[in-house]
């Protein structure tokens, strides 16, 4: 059932993105006077479809759902009747060819902007960007960031939500430098603004790989003060098997004092398959336990520990000082959506460059399996998360398709630009060599991405 739901979530998210991407190519080709022969969602054998009696276009759904294509009349792919030569793609002006090739990625950018626009217009109550906790031995701790102060900018860029902070920090992945954090204090000196420099070393890599940007940096939003008292145990969990009991109060792990439940879970998550010394208070007396958290993997294949202990549920009340309502009017939302799309597009390109240069590992590359799992997870959370995930995937498709690899839209744009400058297209031999190289590169990326996906499953 989980597999089926994951598959349906992937189809629901990716299907419209692929269809609209190809529709961009399709509609611009028709507007440019090029005859379209086939509009296909998917590759390979035709599953079902229909042929328009008016235009003769073959609309189809094909067997391999890893993309789609628009086939146009082209003298390079078959004989073209003399009265239709002006409708062939290869006989169009290079600017028309560029417009047709660019239309797909542009459509994906438009989708991302539209979805972000809807999300920005949706009022939401969020945690204020006040620092709730600074973790020891982290960049935030070294910079002595003050708990309670409000973060207003990262590296000079204004931030209004913790999501925005997370994205700005994630953009520094792999870097060794100072991160500027600007805070506003409403406690110490009349809303004084001060900027701190936090040193990062191969940020989010090495021992910190797999952790989110906020945890790696060491500053967290407000979190509830939940007593570290065990309320429930899984029968097959490590805690139960090693003697922990309901009602135990966890007071220390490896001689580190535990004051709240969240601190305990952070240590457990960070130490999969590692034997830990627990001290618990039971009936007023300390009891020593040795527990090894079971190793698990999240949707991105990152390892984390789990002992099967749950806290007793209680009502959580967020202090007013740590709450804020985020809402924008339609105009502000549109501006914000363009800004976010630009920021994430730049971050995506930057991450690719860091992978190629070795600043971050190639294991950060994800394929269709991970995308499907993330899509499924978004449906489990909220409709806003579904829209956000869809926007991010659409943005990634736009950026990836614009890479100057011959088999992709970006490669075709490069060919057509060269034709515009030269006054004639490159020879078919040169184009075929580029196409073959592009296919090899794309196949290599796909093998690597799917390999990463599979490795995250085990």
MIZA-235547 format. One line per 5 residues: their letters; for each residue x, y, z of C-alpha. Coordinates in steps of 0.02 Angstrom, whole numbers. Example, Ala and Ser with C-alpha at 12.3 -4.5 7.8 and 13.67 -1.06 7.14 Angstrom:
BEGIN
as = 615,-225,390; 684,-53,357
This chain:
BEGIN
xxxxx = 0,0,0; 142,121,43; 222,88,-127; 57,121,-216; 27,283,-121
xxxxx = 205,340,-158; 181,301,-342; 16,395,-348; 93,545,-259; 236,549,-385
xxxxx = 115,539,-531; 6,676,-456; 156,793,-434; 266,749,-583; 130,714,-710
xxxxx = 64,893,-725; 241,964,-720; 296,854,-866; 135,889,-962; 150,1077,-940
xxxxx = 335,1075,-982; 298,989,-1147; 147,1101,-1174; 266,1249,-1169; 365,1175,-1314
xxxxx = 204,1126,-1402; 112,1292,-1393; 263,1399,-1442; 302,1282,-1587; 124,1304,-1652
xxxxx = 131,1493,-1625; 293,1496,-1725; 210,1405,-1870; 295,1237,-1844; 194,1079,-1878
xxxxx = 181,968,-1725; 167,781,-1757; 164,706,-1582; 134,768,-1405; 185,631,-1283
xxxxx = 188,616,-1095; 319,482,-1064; 436,391,-1181; 431,222,-1267; 280,123,-1326
xxxxx = 112,212,-1334; -9,157,-1198; -160,257,-1255; -206,421,-1338; -297,497,-1485
xxxxx = -262,584,-1649; -341,754,-1682; -448,751,-1838; -419,937,-1862; -230,950,-1841
xxxxx = -175,769,-1860; -73,782,-1699; -48,617,-1606; -80,649,-1421; -19,503,-1316
xxxxx = 28,433,-1148; 183,323,-1164; 252,183,-1057; 407,261,-977; 352,406,-865
xxxxx = 524,489,-851; 484,642,-954; 399,675,-1120; 426,749,-1292; 351,851,-1433
xxxxx = 394,784,-1606; 392,915,-1743; 402,904,-1932; 588,903,-1974; 681,864,-2136
xxxxx = 822,786,-2035; 705,651,-1973; 614,606,-2133; 555,665,-2301; 446,821,-2299
xxxxx = 324,866,-2437; 374,1021,-2535; 216,1115,-2485; 254,1084,-2300; 440,1127,-2298
xxxxx = 402,1299,-2225; 320,1208,-2077; 475,1105,-2036; 571,1147,-1877; 741,1142,-1962
xxxxx = 687,1279,-2084; 640,1404,-1948; 739,1559,-1897; 861,1522,-1754; 766,1641,-1638
xxxxx = 608,1538,-1663; 706,1379,-1626; 776,1458,-1467; 601,1512,-1413; 532,1336,-1440
xxxxx = 675,1254,-1345; 666,1378,-1201; 476,1370,-1184; 477,1209,-1081; 595,1268,-943
xxxxx = 510,1439,-943; 344,1352,-913; 421,1264,-762; 482,1431,-695; 307,1503,-718
xxxxx = 231,1356,-622; 354,1380,-478; 319,1567,-469; 130,1538,-473; 135,1408,-334
xxxxx = 249,1513,-224; 130,1660,-256; -17,1559,-189; 84,1506,-36; 141,1683,3
xxxxx = -39,1744,-7; -95,1612,118; -91,1686,295; 2,1575,417; 49,1579,600
xxxxx = 232,1538,617; 369,1539,746; 453,1709,754; 635,1710,701; 691,1732,881
xxxxx = 834,1616,929; 763,1487,1047; 921,1385,1077; 1104,1386,1029; 1185,1214,1020
xxxxx = 1359,1191,1095; 1513,1168,985; 1428,1241,831; 1459,1397,723; 1317,1486,814
xxxxx = 1397,1450,982; 1568,1509,922; 1489,1672,864; 1402,1688,1034; 1232,1719,957
xxxxx = 1114,1780,1094; 961,1673,1135; 802,1776,1124; 863,1897,991; 770,1903,825
xxxxx = 862,1855,665; 828,1985,531; 958,1944,398; 1080,1808,342; 1230,1866,241
xxxxx = 1143,2033,216; 984,1955,147; 825,1996,242; 737,1845,318; 563,1840,394
xxxxx = 536,1654,425; 637,1505,485; 613,1428,314; 700,1578,238; 841,1562,364
xxxxx = 858,1377,324; 871,1410,136; 1001,1547,160; 1107,1433,269; 1085,1283,152
xxxxx = 1153,1391,12; 1320,1394,106; 1335,1204,103; 1513,1143,83; 1590,1315,111
xxxxx = 1727,1368,231; 1699,1550,276; 1605,1666,393; 1415,1674,390; 1344,1844,438
xxxxx = 1195,1838,554; 1107,2002,590; 996,2005,744; 880,2130,826; 871,2137,1015
xxxxx = 710,2193,1099; 777,2142,1269; 947,2218,1292; 965,2386,1207; 806,2458,1131
xxxxx = 791,2354,974; 976,2372,935; 1034,2283,777; 1199,2191,778; 1288,2077,654
xxxxx = 1386,1924,710; 1512,1824,608; 1494,1636,627; 1638,1531,556; 1590,1374,458
xxxxx = 1708,1236,404; 1650,1129,256; 1475,1171,311; 1352,1025,322; 1485,902,266
xxxxx = 1584,771,360; 1508,729,528; 1369,857,497; 1315,779,332; 1133,729,338
xxxxx = 1087,858,469; 976,1003,421; 1054,1175,399; 987,1247,562; 1052,1104,669
xxxxx = 1220,1105,580; 1235,1292,610; 1177,1272,789; 1035,1397,809; 858,1334,830
xxxxx = 687,1414,847; 586,1407,1007; 548,1229,1060; 431,1170,1198; 508,1124,1365
xxxxx = 450,943,1376; 505,842,1527; 612,691,1474; 490,565,1549; 451,407,1451
xxxxx = 265,395,1416; 261,247,1296; 379,113,1230; 380,10,1071; 388,-174,1115
xxxxx = 525,-206,987; 619,-43,1015; 795,-35,1083; 740,57,1241; 613,-76,1291
xxxxx = 730,-219,1248; 868,-144,1355; 764,-116,1511; 690,58,1498; 517,73,1576
xxxxx = 368,189,1559; 385,327,1689; 576,331,1683; 647,508,1684; 804,519,1576
xxxxx = 931,626,1667; 1092,596,1570; 1164,515,1413; 1352,480,1410; 1368,595,1563
xxxxx = 1284,739,1469; 1142,811,1574; 971,796,1493; 848,933,1541; 713,909,1408
xxxxx = 645,777,1289; 701,864,1129; 883,868,1186; 872,682,1220; 800,642,1048
xxxxx = 934,747,963; 1073,643,1043; 983,480,999; 955,534,818; 1138,584,799
xxxxx = 1204,416,862; 1131,271,761; 1207,101,800; 1311,178,941; 1305,110,1119
xxxxx = 1249,250,1236; 1252,256,1426; 1081,314,1491; 1048,369,1669; 864,366,1715
xxxxx = 774,409,1876; 656,268,1926; 558,274,2089; 676,411,2148; 833,307,2117
xxxxx = 959,320,1973; 967,171,1856; 1105,143,1727; 1057,73,1555; 1158,37,1399
xxxxx = 1053,66,1242; 1105,61,1060; 988,166,949; 927,68,799; 990,138,634
xxxxx = 854,208,520; 856,308,358; 752,460,314; 683,501,141; 851,571,86
xxxxx = 946,419,145; 1022,503,298; 1054,387,446; 973,425,613; 949,334,777
xxxxx = 788,278,859; 757,190,1025; 567,171,1019; 529,283,1168; 388,411,1159
xxxxx = 345,555,1272; 176,571,1357; 71,689,1250; 28,856,1327; -40,1021,1263
xxxxx = 95,1136,1196; 71,1323,1218; 184,1436,1116; 227,1600,1204; 158,1752,1113
xxxxx = 333,1825,1099; 383,1678,990; 232,1685,873; 205,1790,717; 75,1801,579
xxxxx = 151,1801,405; 38,1872,269; 67,1970,108; -51,2055,-13; -56,1992,-195
xxxxx = 73,2119,-255; 196,2082,-114; 167,1896,-138; 211,1908,-323; 372,2000,-284
xxxxx = 415,1873,-149; 380,1727,-267; 499,1798,-398; 632,1828,-265; 615,1652,-195
xxxxx = 621,1573,-368; 779,1671,-408; 860,1625,-242; 823,1439,-260; 876,1435,-443
xxxxx = 1043,1514,-399; 1063,1394,-252; 1027,1244,-366; 1158,1299,-494; 1281,1336,-353
xxxxx = 1254,1163,-278; 1289,1082,-447; 1450,1179,-460; 1500,1127,-284; 1469,944,-328
xxxxx = 1577,957,-483; 1716,1045,-386; 1709,921,-243; 1651,1046,-111; 1500,935,-78
xxxxx = 1480,750,-115; 1396,677,-268; 1289,577,-146; 1184,735,-129; 1115,701,-304
xxxxx = 938,630,-299; 837,535,-427; 657,485,-460; 641,368,-310; 687,505,-185
xxxxx = 574,629,-277; 429,505,-263; 460,480,-76; 468,667,-43; 307,691,-143
xxxxx = 220,559,-38; 284,638,123; 216,808,69; 41,734,53; 56,668,231
xxxxx = 89,843,298; -24,974,215; -85,1046,51; 37,1190,74; 180,1064,81
xxxxx = 115,982,-79; 118,1150,-169; 290,1192,-99; 362,1024,-150; 285,1038,-324
xxxxx = 358,1213,-344; 531,1154,-292; 526,1006,-412; 464,1118,-554; 605,1239,-519
xxxxx = 732,1097,-520; 664,1034,-687; 682,1208,-760; 862,1228,-704; 914,1051,-753
xxxxx = 837,1067,-926; 933,1229,-956; 1102,1146,-928; 1207,1160,-1088; 1203,973,-1120
xxxxx = 1156,935,-1303; 1017,812,-1264; 931,938,-1149; 841,1099,-1193; 992,1200,-1140
xxxxx = 1102,1107,-1263; 979,1140,-1405; 977,1325,-1359; 1168,1328,-1372; 1160,1246,-1545
xxxxx = 1029,1370,-1606; 1126,1518,-1535; 1281,1460,-1629; 1174,1450,-1786; 1113,1628,-1754
xxxxx = 1293,1691,-1741; 1364,1587,-1886; 1218,1612,-2002; 1204,1425,-2028; 1182,1274,-1914
xxxxx = 1323,1161,-1859; 1349,1010,-1968; 1242,858,-1930; 1401,762,-1888; 1453,886,-1754
xxxxx = 1276,890,-1684; 1271,700,-1676; 1436,693,-1583; 1369,819,-1458; 1207,721,-1443
xxxxx = 1300,560,-1406; 1408,646,-1275; 1252,722,-1199; 1166,553,-1192; 1317,477,-1105
xxxxx = 1324,618,-979; 1138,609,-946; 1144,420,-929; 1289,437,-807; 1194,564,-702
xxxxx = 1039,453,-702; 1138,299,-650; 1221,398,-511; 1057,476,-452; 962,311,-453
xxxxx = 1110,227,-368; 1102,358,-231; 915,329,-217; 939,142,-197; 1080,163,-70
xxx = 962,270,35; 840,126,46; 964,11,135
